[in-house]
Amino acid sequence: MKVFLVRHGTTYWNQRGLIQGNVDVGLTVEGEDQSRQAADKFPAETVFDLAVSPLRRACQTAEVLEQKIRIDQNWVLDGLREFDQGYWNGLPNDEVAEHIDPDAYRRWQENPLECSPPAGETLREVEARVTEAIDFLKENSTNPVVLVAHKVVNSVVASLAGEWPLEEVLNSLPANAAVFEVRL
């Protein structure tokens, strides 16, 4: 199955360097513009299926894409919501790493498969729910899939497609509104 991974456009929290995790944050005007530019990367004559994270920033990006590309089937899949960073959600990333929780941050960076942010998820847990969403798409999609989600989730999908090992997900994070093609 051909899948086009699209990360949502820029949010206010992205601009401020805050950890979003699975907090429901919307796009900025810049994020909407980025989403339109991402839509231009898809051929107008191709029909796609659309799979979207339930978080607002992904849904807003998908709405922009839907105005420019042909969609047959459309699903909002909870398994595509962003990685839950627990107590770190809403905090400045650099502050968590350097001052607020440096030991826990270091442990998580060293072993993200088994270690999670406090009250958050491990990458193995993210992989499990993303795999369920991908299995659903494999069973139900009849067209190339445009999957609109988040940096960690999209990197996990790329890992499932063999682009890099799961251990490397945190080193392979896409930019806002990046489009990346994989085969699953």
URVENQUI-V627948 format. One record per helix or strand of 3 or more residues. SS is the DSSP state (~ for helix, > for strand). FROM is the first residue (numbers start at 0). TO is the last residue. Records with the same first field share a line. If there is no record, write none. Layout:
SS: FROM-TO, FROM-TO
This chain:
>: 1-6, 46-51, 69-75, 143-148, 178-182
~: 11-15, 28-38, 55-65, 77-79, 85-87, 92-99, 101-109, 122-139, 150-159, 165-170
